[in-house]
Amino acid sequence: MRVLVVTAGSVGDVMPYTGLGVRLREAGHEVVLATHAGFETLVRARGLGFRPLPVDPRAELASAGGQELARAGNGPAAMVSLMRMAREFAPELCRGVLAAVEQGADAVLLSTSLARPGHLVTRALDVPGMGVYLQPWAPTGDFPSAVFGGGRSLGRWANRASGHAVLALLDRVYATGVRDLRTHLGLPKGADRGSVRRESGAWPVRYAYSPTVVPRPADWPAAAQVAGYLWPARAEGWSPDPRLTDFLQAGPPPVFIGFGSVVTDAGRLSRIAVDALRAAGVRGVVQAGWSGLRACGDDVLTVGEVPHDWLFPRMSALVHAAGAGTTAAGLRAGVPAVPVPVQLDQTFWAARLTALGVSPGPVPFRRLTAERLAEAIRRAVGTPGYRTRARDLAGRIAAEDGAGQVVEAVGRLG
């Protein structure tokens, strides 16, 4: 079967699907990943086919709209900022999804960000499709929308209402692009109307996170199931930089600091990272990420892209923005976390890490200082209970097979 995986966003929105792609290929499928052109090398290095989608997410996050989104964090203000930014490129992205599917596929797997146009296209072209989501998406009374309410329950009615509101806002973001798709495909005006109807109905979705981390709500439709995490595939032939292995062997396990696809003032964030590490009395590995962080010294090393499944088990604690993928990698490694959430669903995952007992609590990015970060690092490293609970949780996650469940579901689509 020719399987097309379609996703958009940052590195964390792409990497988990490379692991799924490899598992699908091992099961005998021909796999192509459609995403932004800047990720082509990353995808092909995993032995997968590639189809380009428009838009440069790094440039968008560095733009005035992207910086406004970072300042807004999450909640209503963040959703408004996201709408302003995304509406500009949504029509182009919709056309890219259509072009990718029109090149041929027997089944299409869609991420949360592209479910709206992707569902319309697959139904119009009569191609079986399903959602493979990295975050909770369907409305539920158990918790608020992951990109809206953060980690604090608003009450069952308001929790569900927030989920409906986010889906309605997403429809507005894609309104122009979807209208253009309907015209191009010759569909009636009301065809495939409304994300709420799709996510609350019988369209199949597999949620790619651990049910141990976020249990499946009982009020979700039967078609929505929590499968387990998808683990990014390593580039073929990858090996660690000797500078990194030498640094790790030269002293006790360091603390990882990385903010992934967050684009912000690299100089300020680098100074905070180094000052916090030294105030806490620990060594550090700082990942440059999209901001281009830089740190140097005998007690700190800056690295580029390093597979988290190799790096994180060698750390004493992890400081990160709490994106879905990095949160998953830290839980898999069994290492305590200091989440520094910046925007959208990161506050949700930071709250989960705290509730699971593997973190002393978040340090919100807007209130980040070297002093606050140093104190959180000291607690994460110096409190044995965090590592004990992290290791216990890692053991339970290791028994799950999210990719296997998705592969099985794909087999039923054909």
C-alpha positions as CSV (number, residue, x, y, z in Angstrom):
1,M,0.0,0.0,0.0
2,R,1.2,3.5,-0.8
3,V,0.9,5.5,2.4
4,L,1.2,9.3,2.5
5,V,1.9,11.0,5.8
6,V,1.1,14.7,5.8
7,T,2.2,17.1,8.5
8,A,3.2,20.7,9.0
9,G,5.0,22.7,11.6
10,S,8.3,22.6,13.4
11,V,10.8,19.8,13.8
12,G,8.7,18.3,16.7
13,D,5.8,18.1,14.3
14,V,7.8,16.1,11.7
15,M,10.3,13.8,13.5
16,P,7.8,11.4,15.2
17,Y,6.3,10.6,11.8
18,T,9.7,9.5,10.5
19,G,9.7,6.7,13.0
20,L,6.1,5.8,12.0
21,G,7.2,5.9,8.3
22,V,10.1,3.4,9.0
23,R,7.7,1.1,10.8
24,L,5.2,1.3,7.9
25,R,8.0,0.5,5.5
26,E,9.1,-2.5,7.5
27,A,5.5,-3.7,7.3
28,G,5.7,-3.7,3.5
29,H,4.2,-0.3,2.7
30,E,5.6,2.3,0.4
31,V,5.9,5.4,2.5
32,V,6.1,9.1,1.5
33,L,6.1,12.0,4.0
34,A,4.7,15.4,2.8
35,T,5.9,18.3,4.8
36,H,7.8,21.6,4.4
37,A,10.6,21.7,1.8
38,G,13.2,22.5,4.5
39,F,12.8,19.0,6.0
40,E,13.5,17.1,2.8
41,T,17.1,16.1,3.8
42,L,15.9,15.0,7.3
43,V,13.1,12.8,5.8
44,R,15.2,11.3,3.0
45,A,18.0,10.5,5.5
46,R,15.5,8.1,7.1
47,G,15.0,6.3,3.8
48,L,11.5,7.7,3.2
49,G,10.0,9.3,0.1
50,F,9.3,13.0,0.2
51,R,6.8,15.5,-1.2
52,P,7.2,19.2,-0.5
53,L,4.6,21.5,1.2
54,P,5.0,25.3,1.0
55,V,5.7,27.7,3.9
56,D,8.9,28.0,5.9
57,P,7.9,27.5,9.6
58,R,11.2,28.8,11.0
59,A,10.7,32.1,9.1
60,E,7.1,32.3,10.2
61,L,8.1,31.8,13.9
62,A,10.8,34.5,13.5
63,S,8.4,37.0,12.0
64,A,6.5,39.6,13.9
65,G,3.5,37.4,14.0
66,G,5.5,34.5,15.3
67,Q,7.0,36.6,18.0
68,E,3.6,37.9,19.0
69,L,2.5,34.3,19.3
70,A,5.4,33.5,21.6
71,R,4.5,36.5,23.8
72,A,0.9,35.4,24.0
73,G,1.7,32.0,25.3
74,N,-1.6,30.0,25.3
75,G,-5.2,30.7,25.8
76,P,-7.5,33.0,23.8
77,A,-4.7,35.6,23.1
78,A,-2.5,32.9,21.6
79,M,-5.3,31.6,19.4
80,V,-6.0,35.1,18.1
81,S,-2.2,35.5,17.3
82,L,-2.1,32.1,15.7
83,M,-5.1,32.9,13.5
84,R,-3.5,36.2,12.4
85,M,-0.3,34.5,11.4
86,A,-1.8,31.3,9.9
87,R,-4.5,32.9,7.8
88,E,-1.8,34.5,5.6
89,F,-0.3,31.2,4.4
90,A,-3.3,28.7,5.0
91,P,-4.5,28.9,1.3
92,E,-1.1,28.1,0.0
93,L,-0.8,25.2,2.5
94,C,-4.2,23.9,1.4
95,R,-3.0,23.8,-2.3
96,G,0.1,22.0,-1.2
97,V,-1.9,19.3,0.6
98,L,-4.0,18.8,-2.5
99,A,-1.0,18.6,-4.8
100,A,0.7,16.0,-2.5
101,V,-2.4,13.7,-2.4
102,E,-3.0,14.1,-6.2
103,Q,0.4,12.6,-6.8
104,G,-1.0,9.3,-5.6
105,A,-1.7,7.4,-2.4
106,D,-3.7,4.4,-1.2
107,A,-4.0,5.8,2.3
108,V,-3.4,9.3,3.9
109,L,-2.4,10.0,7.5
110,L,-2.9,13.5,8.7
111,S,-1.5,15.5,11.6
112,T,-3.7,17.9,13.6
113,S,-2.6,21.0,11.8
114,L,-3.6,19.7,8.4
115,A,-6.6,17.6,9.3
116,R,-9.1,20.3,8.1
117,P,-7.9,20.6,4.4
118,G,-6.6,17.0,4.4
119,H,-9.9,15.5,5.3
120,L,-11.7,17.5,2.6
121,V,-9.2,16.4,-0.1
122,T,-9.1,12.7,0.8
123,R,-12.9,12.5,0.8
124,A,-13.2,14.3,-2.5
125,L,-10.5,12.1,-4.1
126,D,-12.0,9.0,-2.5
127,V,-8.7,8.1,-0.7
128,P,-9.0,6.4,2.7
129,G,-7.6,8.6,5.5
130,M,-7.2,8.9,9.2
131,G,-5.8,11.3,11.8
132,V,-2.5,10.5,13.6
133,Y,-2.3,13.3,16.2
134,L,0.5,14.2,18.6
135,Q,-1.9,16.2,21.0
136,P,-5.4,15.6,22.4
137,W,-7.7,17.2,19.9
138,A,-11.4,16.0,20.2
139,P,-13.4,18.1,22.8
140,T,-13.8,16.4,26.2
141,G,-15.0,17.3,29.6
142,D,-11.9,15.8,31.2
143,F,-9.5,18.7,30.4
144,P,-9.5,21.9,28.3
145,S,-8.1,22.0,24.8
146,A,-4.3,21.4,24.9
147,V,-3.7,24.6,23.0
148,F,-6.3,26.7,24.9
149,G,-6.5,26.1,28.6
150,G,-3.1,24.8,29.5
151,G,-3.0,22.4,32.4
152,R,-5.7,23.7,34.7
153,S,-9.2,22.2,34.4
154,L,-12.0,24.8,33.7
155,G,-14.8,22.5,34.7
156,R,-16.4,19.8,32.5
157,W,-18.6,22.2,30.6
158,A,-15.9,24.8,30.0
159,N,-13.3,22.2,29.1
160,R,-15.5,20.8,26.4
161,A,-16.4,24.3,25.2
162,S,-12.7,25.2,24.8
163,G,-12.3,22.1,22.6
164,H,-15.2,23.2,20.4
165,A,-13.9,26.8,20.3
166,V,-10.4,25.7,19.1
167,L,-11.9,23.5,16.3
168,A,-14.1,26.4,15.2
169,L,-11.1,28.8,15.2
170,L,-9.2,26.3,13.1
171,D,-12.0,26.2,10.6
172,R,-11.8,30.0,10.4
173,V,-8.1,29.9,9.8
174,Y,-8.6,27.5,6.8
175,A,-11.8,29.1,5.6
176,T,-10.4,30.8,2.5
177,G,-8.2,27.8,1.6
178,V,-11.0,25.3,2.0
179,R,-13.3,27.4,-0.1
180,D,-10.7,27.4,-2.8
181,L,-10.3,23.7,-2.6
182,R,-14.1,23.1,-2.8
183,T,-14.2,25.3,-6.0
184,H,-11.2,23.5,-7.5
185,L,-12.6,20.0,-6.7
186,G,-16.1,20.9,-7.8
187,L,-17.7,20.3,-4.4
188,P,-20.9,22.0,-3.1
189,K,-20.5,24.9,-0.7
190,G,-21.5,22.9,2.4
191,A,-19.3,19.8,1.6
192,D,-17.3,18.5,4.6
193,R,-18.3,21.4,6.7
194,G,-16.9,21.7,10.3
195,S,-14.0,20.2,12.2
196,V,-16.3,19.6,15.2
197,R,-18.4,17.2,13.2
198,R,-15.3,15.3,12.0
199,E,-13.6,15.0,15.3
200,S,-16.8,14.1,17.1
201,G,-17.9,11.5,14.5
202,A,-16.7,8.2,13.1
203,W,-13.5,9.4,11.3
204,P,-10.7,7.3,12.7
205,V,-8.0,8.9,14.8
206,R,-5.0,7.4,16.6
207,Y,-3.5,9.7,19.3
208,A,0.2,9.3,19.3
209,Y,1.0,9.7,23.0
210,S,1.0,7.4,26.0
211,P,-2.3,6.5,27.7
212,T,-0.3,6.4,30.9
213,V,0.6,10.1,30.4
214,V,-2.9,11.3,29.2
215,P,-5.6,8.6,29.7
216,R,-8.3,8.4,27.0
217,P,-11.4,10.3,27.9
218,A,-14.5,8.2,28.2
219,D,-16.6,10.8,26.4
220,W,-14.5,10.6,23.2
221,P,-16.1,8.8,20.1
222,A,-15.2,5.2,19.6
223,A,-13.2,6.0,16.5
224,A,-10.7,8.1,18.6
225,Q,-8.1,5.8,20.3
226,V,-4.9,6.5,22.2
227,A,-2.2,4.4,20.6
228,G,1.1,5.4,22.3
229,Y,4.1,7.4,21.3
230,L,5.8,7.5,17.9
231,W,9.5,7.5,18.2
232,P,11.6,9.5,15.7
233,A,13.9,7.4,13.5
234,R,17.6,8.1,13.5
235,A,19.3,9.1,10.3
236,E,20.9,6.1,8.6
237,G,24.5,5.8,9.6
238,W,24.4,8.3,12.5
239,S,27.1,8.3,15.1
240,P,27.8,10.8,17.9
241,D,30.4,13.6,17.6
242,P,33.6,12.6,19.5
243,R,33.5,16.0,21.2
244,L,30.2,15.1,22.7
245,T,31.2,11.6,23.9
246,D,34.5,13.0,25.3
247,F,32.5,15.7,27.2
248,L,30.1,13.1,28.7
249,Q,32.9,10.9,29.8
250,A,34.8,13.8,31.5
251,G,32.5,14.3,34.4
252,P,29.1,13.5,36.0
253,P,25.9,13.5,33.9
254,P,25.1,17.0,32.7
255,V,21.8,18.9,32.5
256,F,20.3,19.3,29.0
257,I,19.0,22.7,28.0
258,G,17.3,23.1,24.7
259,F,14.3,25.0,23.3
260,G,14.0,23.2,20.0
261,S,12.0,25.3,17.4
262,V,11.4,28.3,19.7
263,V,12.8,31.4,17.9
264,T,13.9,34.1,20.3
265,D,16.8,36.3,21.4
266,A,19.7,33.7,21.3
267,G,22.1,35.9,23.3
268,R,19.8,36.5,26.2
269,L,18.6,32.9,26.4
270,S,22.2,31.6,26.1
271,R,23.3,33.8,29.0
272,I,20.4,32.6,31.2
273,A,21.2,29.0,30.4
274,V,24.9,29.2,31.3
275,D,24.3,31.4,34.4
276,A,21.7,28.9,35.6
277,L,23.9,25.9,35.1
278,R,26.7,27.4,37.0
279,A,24.5,28.7,39.8
280,A,23.1,25.2,40.2
281,G,26.6,23.7,40.2
282,V,26.1,21.3,37.3
283,R,27.5,20.7,33.9
284,G,25.4,21.3,30.8
285,V,24.7,20.3,27.2
286,V,23.0,23.2,25.4
287,Q,21.3,22.4,22.1
288,A,21.5,25.3,19.6
289,G,18.0,24.8,18.1
290,W,16.3,27.3,15.8
291,S,17.3,30.2,18.0
292,G,21.0,29.3,17.6
293,L,21.9,29.1,21.3
294,R,25.7,29.3,22.0
295,A,27.5,28.4,25.2
296,C,31.1,27.5,25.9
297,G,33.4,26.5,28.7
298,D,34.9,23.5,30.4
299,D,31.5,22.8,32.1
300,V,29.1,23.4,29.1
301,L,29.0,22.2,25.5
302,T,26.9,23.4,22.7
303,V,25.5,20.8,20.3
304,G,23.4,20.7,17.1
305,E,20.9,18.0,16.2
306,V,21.5,14.9,18.3
307,P,18.9,12.0,18.6
308,H,17.2,12.5,21.9
309,D,16.8,8.7,22.4
310,W,20.6,8.6,22.5
311,L,21.3,11.8,24.4
312,F,18.6,12.1,27.0
313,P,19.4,8.9,29.0
314,R,22.9,10.3,29.6
315,M,21.5,13.5,31.2
316,S,20.7,14.2,34.9
317,A,17.8,16.5,34.1
318,L,16.2,18.0,31.0
319,V,15.3,21.7,30.5
320,H,13.0,22.2,27.5
321,A,10.0,24.0,26.2
322,A,7.7,21.0,26.7
323,G,6.7,20.4,23.1
324,A,5.0,17.1,22.6
325,G,8.0,15.4,21.0
326,T,10.6,16.5,23.5
327,T,8.3,15.7,26.4
328,A,7.8,12.2,25.0
329,A,11.6,11.7,24.6
330,G,12.3,12.8,28.2
331,L,9.6,10.4,29.5
332,R,11.1,7.6,27.5
333,A,14.5,8.3,28.9
334,G,13.3,8.3,32.5
335,V,14.9,11.6,33.3
336,P,13.5,14.4,35.5
337,A,12.3,17.5,33.6
338,V,12.2,21.3,34.1
339,P,9.6,22.5,31.5
340,V,9.9,26.0,30.3
341,P,6.6,26.3,28.2
342,V,6.5,29.1,25.6
343,Q,3.3,28.7,23.7
344,L,0.2,26.7,22.7
345,D,0.2,23.0,23.9
346,Q,3.5,23.3,25.8
347,T,1.7,24.5,28.9
348,F,-0.5,21.4,28.8
349,W,2.5,19.0,28.6
350,A,4.4,20.9,31.3
351,A,1.4,20.5,33.6
352,R,1.3,16.7,32.8
353,L,5.0,16.4,33.7
354,T,4.3,18.1,37.0
355,A,1.2,16.0,37.8
356,L,3.1,12.8,37.0
357,G,5.7,13.7,39.6
358,V,8.7,13.8,37.2
359,S,9.2,17.6,37.5
360,P,9.3,20.2,40.2
361,G,7.0,22.4,38.1
362,P,7.2,24.7,35.1
363,V,9.2,27.9,34.8
364,P,7.1,29.9,32.3
365,F,9.2,31.3,29.5
366,R,7.9,34.8,30.1
367,R,9.2,34.7,33.7
368,L,12.4,32.9,33.0
369,T,15.5,34.2,34.8
370,A,18.8,32.5,35.6
371,E,17.8,32.4,39.3
372,R,14.5,30.7,38.8
373,L,16.0,28.2,36.4
374,A,18.9,27.4,38.7
375,E,16.5,26.7,41.6
376,A,14.4,24.4,39.4
377,I,17.5,22.5,38.2
378,R,18.7,22.1,41.7
379,R,15.4,20.6,42.7
380,A,15.1,18.3,39.7
381,V,18.7,16.9,40.1
382,G,18.7,16.9,43.9
383,T,15.4,15.3,44.7
384,P,15.6,11.5,44.2
385,G,11.9,11.1,43.9
386,Y,11.7,12.8,40.6
387,R,14.1,10.3,39.0
388,T,12.5,7.3,40.7
389,R,9.1,8.3,39.3
390,A,10.6,9.1,35.9
391,R,12.2,5.7,35.6
392,D,9.0,4.0,36.7
393,L,7.0,5.8,34.0
394,A,9.7,5.1,31.4
395,G,9.2,1.4,32.1
396,R,5.5,1.5,31.5
397,I,5.9,3.6,28.3
398,A,8.5,1.0,27.0
399,A,5.8,-1.7,27.1
400,E,3.6,0.4,24.7
401,D,3.8,0.3,20.9
402,G,2.2,3.3,19.4
403,A,3.6,2.8,15.9
404,G,2.5,-0.8,15.9
405,Q,-1.1,0.3,16.7
406,V,-1.1,2.8,13.9
407,V,0.4,0.3,11.4
408,E,-2.4,-2.1,12.3
409,A,-5.0,0.6,11.8
410,V,-3.5,1.5,8.5
411,G,-3.9,-2.1,7.4
412,R,-7.6,-1.8,8.0
413,L,-7.9,1.3,5.8
414,G,-7.0,-0.5,2.5
